[in-house]
Amino acid sequence: MDKPTIPSLEQTKRRRGSGVATVYDTLKREILELRLRPGSPIDETNLTERFGMSRTPIREALIKLSGEGLVLALPNRSTIVAPIDLLDLPQFFDALTLMYRVTTRLAAANRTAADIVAIRDLQQGYAEAVAARDVSDMIEVNRDFHSAIALAGRNRYYCELFDRLLDEGRRLLRFYYSSFNDDLPPLFLDEHEEMVRAIEASDVPAADRIAKQHADQIVRQIQAYITADRRENGDITL
């Protein structure tokens, strides 16, 4: 009778890594899609039962999510989904709009042919996510699209700041897409196309104008959705 094989250390690490990725990907999608509401508790015991795993991969996944600002570890060692502070939103929107404009302007001034290829690939991916009404993909690809534009501007400080703002704003985009019942009108998808064309043509004034227009309509839509939701439900837990 053959002896049972003992998994090697490398095999054990691979299995644990796979477990971490499963938990991380699942929770991240649920947080970004607001199925796990801001401020709601995250129970490690429940997660171990749900995923059929030990606490080690669960905790590693939560550490990754914490690094992205999606969960918050409290002093009493409990963990919650990171809240969204409504009082900070006006300042956040001001900073986001400014970074949309400055990064798109710089991209129009400094982009290379390779940058355009990368940006267009991401825009195609975004269009496919919109067509599929895959909100999680829309949120992630939109973030990567604007991050690629920032990279094309060749200012690493702006890139780092904009990436931080884009990461913080991912859950707000859930409100944005919800305001359209997850069916984004072609008009707003076309804004991305206009932005790419302005960058490709090195038209700095047009890039600035389109970026501001794009940011302004997103901010208006999110603000209107949050206001309507609060009126309907009395308040929303953020």
Backbone as CSV, one residue per row, in Angstrom:
resi,resn,N_x,N_y,N_z,CA_x,CA_y,CA_z,C_x,C_y,C_z
1,MET,0.847,-1.193,0.000,0.000,0.000,0.000,0.881,1.242,0.000
2,ASP,0.584,2.152,-0.910,1.399,3.365,-1.010,1.214,4.239,0.222
3,LYS,2.309,4.825,0.665,2.239,5.752,1.777,1.631,7.066,1.306
4,PRO,0.812,7.699,2.149,0.258,9.002,1.762,1.376,10.020,1.608
5,THR,1.271,10.811,0.585,2.304,11.817,0.353,2.065,13.010,1.261
6,ILE,3.151,13.527,1.789,3.081,14.713,2.649,3.339,15.933,1.772
7,PRO,2.428,16.901,1.769,2.637,18.078,0.916,3.902,18.827,1.311
8,SER,4.610,19.277,0.307,5.827,20.036,0.555,5.458,21.428,1.075
9,LEU,6.470,22.103,1.620,6.263,23.461,2.113,5.791,24.368,0.983
10,GLU,6.361,24.179,-0.210,5.992,25.010,-1.365,4.543,24.774,-1.754
11,GLN,4.102,23.518,-1.739,2.704,23.212,-2.061,1.756,23.823,-1.036
12,THR,2.153,23.777,0.223,1.334,24.366,1.287,1.207,25.868,1.087
13,LYS,2.320,26.518,0.734,2.306,27.963,0.509,1.415,28.320,-0.677
14,ARG,1.489,27.493,-1.742,0.666,27.761,-2.931,-0.811,27.651,-2.586
15,ARG,-1.163,26.607,-1.801,-2.574,26.431,-1.420,-3.045,27.599,-0.567
16,ARG,-2.196,28.033,0.359,-2.579,29.149,1.214,-2.703,30.425,0.382
17,GLY,-1.759,30.601,-0.562,-1.823,31.775,-1.422,-3.089,31.803,-2.248
18,SER,-3.512,30.622,-2.708,-4.753,30.519,-3.467,-5.945,30.861,-2.592
19,GLY,-5.881,30.400,-1.321,-6.960,30.710,-0.384,-7.052,32.192,-0.089
20,VAL,-5.905,32.845,0.096,-5.871,34.288,0.339,-6.488,35.031,-0.844
21,ALA,-6.108,34.612,-2.049,-6.621,35.282,-3.250,-8.134,35.127,-3.363
22,THR,-8.640,33.946,-3.035,-10.088,33.713,-3.105,-10.843,34.628,-2.153
23,VAL,-10.368,34.687,-0.904,-11.032,35.528,0.100,-10.909,36.996,-0.287
24,TYR,-9.702,37.401,-0.661,-9.453,38.798,-1.038,-10.338,39.218,-2.207
25,ASP,-10.345,38.435,-3.277,-11.128,38.790,-4.469,-12.625,38.859,-4.154
26,THR,-13.111,37.904,-3.370,-14.538,37.865,-3.054,-14.950,39.051,-2.201
27,LEU,-14.201,39.303,-1.128,-14.552,40.408,-0.238,-14.376,41.761,-0.931
28,LYS,-13.339,41.879,-1.744,-13.121,43.145,-2.444,-14.293,43.454,-3.368
29,ARG,-14.746,42.467,-4.109,-15.892,42.671,-4.999,-17.133,43.066,-4.198
30,GLU,-17.357,42.382,-3.074,-18.545,42.677,-2.262,-18.479,44.061,-1.628
31,ILE,-17.263,44.491,-1.259,-17.103,45.835,-0.680,-17.300,46.903,-1.755
32,LEU,-16.682,46.717,-2.918,-16.794,47.706,-3.984,-18.221,47.813,-4.507
33,GLU,-18.945,46.703,-4.500,-20.326,46.727,-4.981,-21.314,47.073,-3.866
34,LEU,-20.767,47.399,-2.665,-21.572,47.811,-1.516,-22.525,46.725,-1.026
35,ARG,-22.226,45.468,-1.363,-22.972,44.373,-0.742,-22.542,44.225,0.715
36,LEU,-21.290,44.588,0.986,-20.829,44.780,2.356,-20.802,46.286,2.589
37,ARG,-21.702,46.775,3.402,-21.897,48.207,3.547,-20.770,48.851,4.348
38,PRO,-20.451,50.116,4.047,-19.463,50.843,4.853,-19.825,50.810,6.329
39,GLY,-18.835,50.508,7.160,-19.053,50.463,8.600,-19.544,49.142,9.132
40,SER,-19.893,48.202,8.259,-20.413,46.916,8.748,-19.264,46.057,9.281
41,PRO,-19.530,45.250,10.334,-18.471,44.430,10.934,-18.075,43.262,10.041
42,ILE,-16.824,42.867,10.177,-16.318,41.689,9.471,-15.901,40.677,10.529
43,ASP,-16.574,39.564,10.539,-16.354,38.535,11.558,-15.448,37.442,10.997
44,GLU,-14.256,37.312,11.569,-13.299,36.315,11.071,-13.836,34.897,11.229
45,THR,-14.545,34.639,12.322,-15.091,33.298,12.543,-16.088,32.934,11.450
46,ASN,-16.968,33.879,11.131,-17.934,33.638,10.058,-17.240,33.399,8.728
47,LEU,-16.152,34.139,8.479,-15.431,33.987,7.217,-14.734,32.627,7.131
48,THR,-14.199,32.148,8.254,-13.559,30.821,8.219,-14.586,29.748,7.883
49,GLU,-15.807,29.904,8.412,-16.864,28.938,8.112,-17.341,29.083,6.671
50,ARG,-17.465,30.308,6.229,-17.956,30.562,4.872,-17.016,29.999,3.817
51,PHE,-15.709,30.238,3.994,-14.737,29.820,2.984,-14.109,28.467,3.281
52,GLY,-14.397,27.900,4.452,-13.823,26.612,4.807,-12.320,26.661,4.932
53,MET,-11.820,27.739,5.559,-10.373,27.933,5.693,-10.027,28.259,7.131
54,SER,-8.731,28.159,7.422,-8.253,28.587,8.728,-8.218,30.117,8.783
55,ARG,-7.911,30.652,9.936,-7.891,32.105,10.086,-6.689,32.760,9.402
56,THR,-5.631,31.988,9.156,-4.419,32.591,8.595,-4.664,33.221,7.217
57,PRO,-5.216,32.495,6.219,-5.472,33.149,4.929,-6.537,34.248,5.031
58,ILE,-7.504,34.090,5.957,-8.519,35.122,6.148,-7.843,36.416,6.596
59,ARG,-6.968,36.318,7.575,-6.286,37.502,8.099,-5.362,38.118,7.059
60,GLU,-4.692,37.297,6.273,-3.813,37.836,5.228,-4.623,38.596,4.184
61,ALA,-5.797,38.078,3.847,-6.663,38.773,2.887,-7.139,40.102,3.465
62,LEU,-7.479,40.118,4.744,-7.939,41.356,5.387,-6.813,42.386,5.465
63,ILE,-5.585,41.928,5.665,-4.440,42.844,5.680,-4.288,43.506,4.305
64,LYS,-4.447,42.724,3.232,-4.374,43.292,1.879,-5.478,44.315,1.652
65,LEU,-6.678,44.000,2.093,-7.806,44.921,1.930,-7.601,46.181,2.768
66,SER,-7.005,46.028,3.932,-6.700,47.181,4.769,-5.693,48.090,4.086
67,GLY,-4.700,47.485,3.422,-3.700,48.265,2.692,-4.299,49.081,1.566
68,GLU,-5.451,48.641,1.056,-6.139,49.378,-0.013,-7.195,50.327,0.546
69,GLY,-7.286,50.406,1.867,-8.243,51.314,2.476,-9.678,50.833,2.435
70,LEU,-9.888,49.532,2.209,-11.245,49.008,2.089,-11.782,48.436,3.393
71,VAL,-10.901,48.024,4.302,-11.336,47.607,5.635,-10.502,48.351,6.661
72,LEU,-11.029,48.399,7.879,-10.380,49.156,8.946,-10.290,48.288,10.189
73,ALA,-9.071,48.132,10.714,-8.863,47.389,11.958,-9.018,48.350,13.126
74,LEU,-9.899,48.026,14.063,-10.168,48.887,15.203,-9.272,48.513,16.378
75,PRO,-9.103,49.423,17.349,-8.220,49.146,18.498,-8.616,47.913,19.298
76,ASN,-9.908,47.556,19.297,-10.348,46.380,20.056,-10.142,45.077,19.282
77,ARG,-9.387,45.159,18.178,-9.001,44.024,17.341,-10.130,43.531,16.431
78,SER,-11.246,44.243,16.421,-12.301,43.902,15.465,-12.026,44.637,14.148
79,THR,-12.687,44.194,13.108,-12.477,44.753,11.773,-13.825,45.137,11.179
80,ILE,-13.860,46.290,10.506,-15.079,46.730,9.836,-14.750,47.132,8.403
81,VAL,-15.787,47.178,7.577,-15.627,47.769,6.248,-15.382,49.260,6.440
82,ALA,-14.388,49.794,5.761,-14.032,51.206,5.957,-15.227,52.114,5.694
83,PRO,-15.525,53.032,6.625,-16.641,53.965,6.411,-16.315,54.963,5.301
84,ILE,-17.353,55.610,4.788,-17.216,56.729,3.862,-17.742,57.963,4.578
85,ASP,-16.895,58.955,4.763,-17.278,60.153,5.510,-17.914,61.168,4.574
86,LEU,-19.226,61.348,4.720,-19.932,62.298,3.857,-19.416,63.720,4.019
87,LEU,-18.958,64.061,5.217,-18.493,65.426,5.447,-17.219,65.740,4.671
88,ASP,-16.452,64.699,4.339,-15.203,64.905,3.596,-15.410,64.927,2.083
89,LEU,-16.612,64.590,1.622,-16.811,64.428,0.185,-16.557,65.699,-0.629
90,PRO,-16.989,66.881,-0.182,-16.706,68.076,-0.994,-15.207,68.272,-1.254
91,GLN,-14.387,68.072,-0.224,-12.943,68.206,-0.417,-12.406,67.110,-1.327
92,PHE,-12.941,65.899,-1.139,-12.515,64.786,-1.995,-12.845,65.089,-3.455
93,PHE,-14.054,65.553,-3.716,-14.467,65.841,-5.089,-13.625,66.966,-5.704
94,ASP,-13.287,67.972,-4.902,-12.438,69.054,-5.402,-11.076,68.518,-5.837
95,ALA,-10.492,67.681,-4.976,-9.171,67.116,-5.285,-9.246,66.196,-6.497
96,LEU,-10.302,65.382,-6.565,-10.446,64.445,-7.686,-10.587,65.194,-9.011
97,THR,-11.413,66.233,-9.019,-11.607,67.006,-10.250,-10.298,67.648,-10.703
98,LEU,-9.567,68.214,-9.746,-8.284,68.832,-10.082,-7.332,67.816,-10.686
99,MET,-7.296,66.602,-10.115,-6.359,65.605,-10.614,-6.799,65.034,-11.961
100,TYR,-8.096,64.925,-12.198,-8.560,64.559,-13.534,-7.978,65.539,-14.555
101,ARG,-8.078,66.814,-14.245,-7.664,67.843,-15.203,-6.147,67.859,-15.411
102,VAL,-5.402,67.898,-14.313,-3.960,68.050,-14.460,-3.325,66.821,-15.102
103,THR,-3.797,65.621,-14.750,-3.192,64.419,-15.328,-3.545,64.271,-16.809
104,THR,-4.762,64.654,-17.181,-5.147,64.547,-18.594,-4.424,65.587,-19.432
105,ARG,-4.241,66.789,-18.881,-3.458,67.825,-19.576,-2.023,67.349,-19.818
106,LEU,-1.399,66.825,-18.770,-0.012,66.375,-18.891,0.108,65.200,-19.854
107,ALA,-0.877,64.330,-19.860,-0.847,63.207,-20.798,-0.874,63.708,-22.232
108,ALA,-1.702,64.719,-22.494,-1.761,65.282,-23.846,-0.426,65.911,-24.238
109,ALA,0.284,66.447,-23.260,1.564,67.102,-23.552,2.722,66.121,-23.674
110,ASN,2.662,64.998,-22.966,3.849,64.143,-22.836,3.673,62.707,-23.308
111,ARG,2.512,62.318,-23.769,2.245,60.914,-24.079,3.142,60.401,-25.197
112,THR,3.373,59.084,-25.173,4.080,58.403,-26.249,3.084,57.519,-27.003
113,ALA,3.539,56.967,-28.116,2.681,56.049,-28.875,2.321,54.827,-28.025
114,ALA,3.273,54.362,-27.224,3.014,53.209,-26.357,1.959,53.542,-25.302
115,ASP,1.995,54.763,-24.796,0.977,55.187,-23.827,-0.415,55.112,-24.440
116,ILE,-0.535,55.578,-25.668,-1.842,55.577,-26.337,-2.364,54.150,-26.491
117,VAL,-1.487,53.230,-26.844,-1.894,51.823,-26.979,-2.430,51.292,-25.653
118,ALA,-1.702,51.573,-24.559,-2.122,51.090,-23.239,-3.456,51.708,-22.828
119,ILE,-3.612,52.995,-23.056,-4.848,53.691,-22.683,-6.019,53.168,-23.505
120,ARG,-5.795,52.969,-24.803,-6.876,52.473,-25.662,-7.275,51.044,-25.289
121,ASP,-6.307,50.220,-24.912,-6.627,48.854,-24.485,-7.536,48.876,-23.250
122,LEU,-7.213,49.759,-22.313,-8.031,49.856,-21.105,-9.409,50.423,-21.416
123,GLN,-9.466,51.373,-22.342,-10.761,51.922,-22.723,-11.633,50.852,-23.386
124,GLN,-11.024,49.984,-24.181,-11.773,48.882,-24.786,-12.286,47.931,-23.705
125,GLY,-11.443,47.659,-22.714,-11.869,46.810,-21.606,-13.012,47.436,-20.828
126,TYR,-12.956,48.749,-20.681,-14.036,49.446,-19.974,-15.338,49.364,-20.768
127,ALA,-15.248,49.566,-22.074,-16.443,49.486,-22.929,-17.072,48.092,-22.842
128,GLU,-16.232,47.059,-22.787,-16.746,45.691,-22.680,-17.421,45.470,-21.326
129,ALA,-16.841,46.024,-20.259,-17.452,45.892,-18.931,-18.791,46.614,-18.874
130,VAL,-18.858,47.794,-19.512,-20.111,48.551,-19.567,-21.178,47.760,-20.320
131,ALA,-20.793,47.184,-21.462,-21.740,46.408,-22.259,-22.262,45.196,-21.482
132,ALA,-21.389,44.602,-20.660,-21.777,43.432,-19.869,-22.474,43.822,-18.563
133,ARG,-22.511,45.112,-18.265,-23.070,45.629,-17.008,-22.384,44.973,-15.807
134,ASP,-21.078,44.753,-15.951,-20.267,44.169,-14.879,-19.701,45.316,-14.050
135,VAL,-20.392,45.664,-12.978,-20.044,46.863,-12.212,-18.655,46.753,-11.591
136,SER,-18.320,45.589,-11.062,-17.011,45.421,-10.440,-15.896,45.686,-11.447
137,ASP,-16.042,45.150,-12.660,-15.042,45.394,-13.696,-15.047,46.857,-14.137
138,MET,-16.230,47.456,-14.231,-16.303,48.873,-14.605,-15.506,49.726,-13.621
139,ILE,-15.690,49.442,-12.328,-15.002,50.206,-11.297,-13.490,50.027,-11.404
140,GLU,-13.034,48.777,-11.543,-11.601,48.502,-11.563,-10.934,49.007,-12.847
141,VAL,-11.571,48.771,-13.995,-10.949,49.186,-15.261,-10.963,50.704,-15.394
142,ASN,-12.026,51.352,-14.903,-12.060,52.815,-14.919,-10.890,53.378,-14.113
143,ARG,-10.633,52.768,-12.966,-9.506,53.211,-12.145,-8.182,53.059,-12.906
144,ASP,-7.999,51.906,-13.546,-6.759,51.649,-14.275,-6.631,52.550,-15.499
145,PHE,-7.747,52.865,-16.151,-7.752,53.756,-17.315,-7.215,55.132,-16.936
146,HIS,-7.747,55.702,-15.870,-7.301,57.042,-15.477,-5.893,57.018,-14.883
147,SER,-5.528,55.910,-14.247,-4.162,55.777,-13.754,-3.167,55.728,-14.912
148,ALA,-3.539,55.047,-16.001,-2.664,54.989,-17.184,-2.502,56.369,-17.816
149,ILE,-3.558,57.157,-17.799,-3.463,58.527,-18.300,-2.482,59.330,-17.450
150,ALA,-2.568,59.163,-16.130,-1.634,59.861,-15.242,-0.196,59.446,-15.523
151,LEU,0.030,58.152,-15.732,1.388,57.678,-16.049,1.917,58.316,-17.327
152,ALA,1.030,58.530,-18.290,1.443,59.146,-19.553,1.874,60.595,-19.365
153,GLY,1.474,61.206,-18.241,1.855,62.592,-17.969,3.256,62.755,-17.440
154,ARG,3.868,61.638,-16.976,5.268,61.622,-16.554,5.554,62.448,-15.295
155,ASN,4.610,62.495,-14.367,4.867,63.147,-13.077,4.490,62.156,-11.985
156,ARG,5.490,61.557,-11.355,5.225,60.469,-10.417,4.472,60.941,-9.175
157,TYR,4.650,62.200,-8.791,3.921,62.707,-7.627,2.422,62.792,-7.914
158,TYR,2.085,63.270,-9.093,0.681,63.299,-9.486,0.121,61.884,-9.597
159,CYS,0.939,60.968,-10.124,0.489,59.573,-10.254,0.141,58.983,-8.891
160,GLU,1.020,59.190,-7.916,0.795,58.627,-6.586,-0.443,59.234,-5.935
161,LEU,-0.607,60.548,-6.050,-1.772,61.202,-5.456,-3.057,60.770,-6.145
162,PHE,-3.022,60.720,-7.473,-4.228,60.361,-8.212,-4.614,58.909,-7.951
163,ASP,-3.640,58.022,-7.888,-3.947,56.616,-7.581,-4.633,56.496,-6.219
164,ARG,-4.157,57.258,-5.268,-4.776,57.231,-3.939,-6.232,57.716,-4.021
165,LEU,-6.469,58.799,-4.741,-7.831,59.316,-4.877,-8.723,58.333,-5.635
166,LEU,-8.178,57.741,-6.698,-8.960,56.769,-7.465,-9.326,55.558,-6.615
167,ASP,-8.380,55.104,-5.795,-8.661,53.963,-4.920,-9.739,54.319,-3.897
168,GLU,-9.630,55.503,-3.313,-10.620,55.918,-2.320,-12.001,56.108,-2.948
169,GLY,-12.023,56.446,-4.236,-13.291,56.742,-4.894,-13.989,55.550,-5.519
170,ARG,-13.419,54.351,-5.412,-14.014,53.207,-6.108,-15.423,52.897,-5.617
171,ARG,-15.646,52.992,-4.301,-16.990,52.686,-3.809,-17.989,53.780,-4.174
172,LEU,-17.517,55.010,-4.301,-18.413,56.077,-4.740,-18.895,55.825,-6.158
173,LEU,-18.057,55.165,-6.967,-18.494,54.833,-8.333,-19.634,53.824,-8.318
174,ARG,-19.746,53.047,-7.239,-20.901,52.144,-7.129,-22.187,52.971,-7.107
175,PHE,-22.181,54.106,-6.390,-23.334,55.011,-6.384,-23.575,55.566,-7.789
176,TYR,-22.486,55.903,-8.474,-22.590,56.469,-9.821,-23.297,55.495,-10.758
177,TYR,-22.839,54.249,-10.781,-23.459,53.274,-11.683,-24.867,52.907,-11.222
178,SER,-25.095,52.891,-9.913,-26.442,52.620,-9.405,-27.434,53.675,-9.878
179,SER,-26.961,54.910,-10.033,-27.862,55.983,-10.463,-28.374,55.743,-11.883
180,PHE,-27.683,54.897,-12.641,-28.116,54.526,-13.994,-28.655,53.094,-14.039
181,ASN,-28.913,52.514,-12.861,-29.321,51.104,-12.788,-28.296,50.198,-13.462
182,ASP,-27.027,50.577,-13.313,-25.878,49.821,-13.836,-25.831,49.764,-15.363
183,ASP,-26.606,50.600,-16.029,-26.629,50.643,-17.493,-26.154,52.029,-17.932
184,LEU,-24.823,52.195,-18.027,-24.236,53.502,-18.298,-24.627,54.004,-19.683
185,PRO,-25.194,55.222,-19.778,-25.567,55.757,-21.090,-24.348,55.920,-22.003
186,PRO,-24.495,55.667,-23.305,-23.369,55.800,-24.237,-22.727,57.177,-24.207
187,LEU,-23.523,58.203,-23.891,-22.993,59.566,-23.840,-21.797,59.668,-22.909
188,PHE,-21.879,59.003,-21.749,-20.810,59.112,-20.762,-19.648,58.176,-21.081
189,LEU,-19.933,57.103,-21.783,-18.848,56.262,-22.284,-18.067,57.021,-23.353
190,ASP,-18.773,57.822,-24.143,-18.124,58.606,-25.196,-17.150,59.640,-24.626
191,GLU,-17.372,60.080,-23.386,-16.449,61.047,-22.786,-15.045,60.468,-22.686
192,HIS,-14.952,59.179,-22.378,-13.647,58.528,-22.355,-13.010,58.562,-23.742
193,GLU,-13.794,58.281,-24.772,-13.274,58.283,-26.140,-12.769,59.666,-26.522
194,GLU,-13.531,60.697,-26.159,-13.113,62.073,-26.462,-11.816,62.412,-25.734
195,MET,-11.690,61.933,-24.514,-10.488,62.169,-23.733,-9.270,61.539,-24.404
196,VAL,-9.430,60.303,-24.857,-8.320,59.605,-25.521,-7.934,60.322,-26.810
197,ARG,-8.936,60.759,-27.569,-8.628,61.462,-28.828,-7.877,62.763,-28.574
198,ALA,-8.242,63.489,-27.532,-7.552,64.739,-27.215,-6.105,64.467,-26.799
199,ILE,-5.899,63.408,-26.013,-4.539,63.048,-25.595,-3.713,62.630,-26.808
200,GLU,-4.304,61.809,-27.665,-3.588,61.334,-28.853,-3.219,62.493,-29.768
201,ALA,-4.091,63.507,-29.858,-3.835,64.669,-30.723,-2.944,65.701,-30.049
202,SER,-2.526,65.435,-28.819,-1.720,66.385,-28.039,-2.415,67.731,-27.901
203,ASP,-3.733,67.697,-27.793,-4.537,68.913,-27.667,-4.769,69.180,-26.183
204,VAL,-3.874,69.954,-25.583,-3.915,70.187,-24.138,-5.187,70.916,-23.701
205,PRO,-5.598,72.003,-24.370,-6.838,72.684,-23.937,-8.067,71.767,-24.016
206,ALA,-8.165,70.968,-25.080,-9.307,70.061,-25.206,-9.259,68.984,-24.123
207,ALA,-8.065,68.482,-23.835,-7.921,67.463,-22.792,-8.392,67.999,-21.449
208,ASP,-8.017,69.232,-21.152,-8.429,69.859,-19.902,-9.942,70.044,-19.852
209,ARG,-10.511,70.532,-20.931,-11.954,70.780,-20.976,-12.750,69.481,-20.814
210,ILE,-12.344,68.441,-21.515,-13.066,67.165,-21.465,-12.930,66.519,-20.090
211,ALA,-11.726,66.607,-19.507,-11.506,66.028,-18.184,-12.370,66.718,-17.136
212,LYS,-12.467,68.033,-17.207,-13.311,68.772,-16.258,-14.780,68.408,-16.443
213,GLN,-15.204,68.349,-17.692,-16.595,67.979,-17.990,-16.899,66.578,-17.455
214,HIS,-15.960,65.670,-17.656,-16.129,64.280,-17.207,-16.222,64.213,-15.682
215,ALA,-15.298,64.888,-15.002,-15.302,64.887,-13.543,-16.561,65.538,-12.991
216,ASP,-16.964,66.649,-13.582,-18.134,67.381,-13.079,-19.410,66.544,-13.153
217,GLN,-19.589,65.833,-14.261,-20.831,65.046,-14.379,-20.830,63.857,-13.426
218,ILE,-19.656,63.266,-13.179,-19.575,62.168,-12.221,-19.924,62.664,-10.817
219,VAL,-19.341,63.805,-10.437,-19.596,64.367,-9.105,-21.075,64.714,-8.948
220,ARG,-21.663,65.360,-9.944,-23.082,65.719,-9.867,-23.960,64.482,-9.704
221,GLN,-23.636,63.446,-10.463,-24.455,62.230,-10.440,-24.372,61.531,-9.090
222,ILE,-23.165,61.452,-8.533,-22.991,60.809,-7.230,-23.698,61.617,-6.143
223,GLN,-23.537,62.931,-6.166,-24.180,63.774,-5.162,-25.698,63.644,-5.225
224,ALA,-26.244,63.636,-6.439,-27.699,63.521,-6.596,-28.186,62.168,-6.093
225,TYR,-27.425,61.102,-6.371,-27.832,59.770,-5.935,-27.819,59.665,-4.415
226,ILE,-26.748,60.168,-3.782,-26.644,60.099,-2.328,-27.769,60.895,-1.678
227,THR,-28.056,62.087,-2.210,-29.131,62.918,-1.659,-30.473,62.208,-1.765
228,ALA,-30.754,61.622,-2.940,-32.027,60.916,-3.138,-32.129,59.703,-2.226
229,ASP,-31.029,58.988,-2.058,-31.030,57.790,-1.222,-31.278,58.147,0.236
230,ARG,-30.689,59.233,0.679,-30.867,59.650,2.073,-32.308,60.103,2.325
231,ARG,-32.906,60.762,1.341,-34.289,61.172,1.492,-35.219,59.970,1.555
232,GLU,-34.922,58.983,0.723,-35.788,57.802,0.644,-35.670,56.928,1.884
233,ASN,-34.453,56.776,2.368,-34.216,55.851,3.476,-33.987,56.530,4.821
234,GLY,-34.083,57.841,4.840,-33.835,58.564,6.071,-32.362,58.874,6.251
235,ASP,-31.511,57.943,5.875,-30.066,58.103,5.900,-29.460,56.851,5.297
236,ILE,-28.188,56.907,4.948,-27.473,55.718,4.506,-26.246,55.552,5.381
237,THR,-25.941,54.330,5.687,-24.810,54.064,6.581,-23.517,54.195,5.807
238,LEU,-22.833,55.285,6.058,-21.542,55.512,5.447,-20.489,55.673,6.529
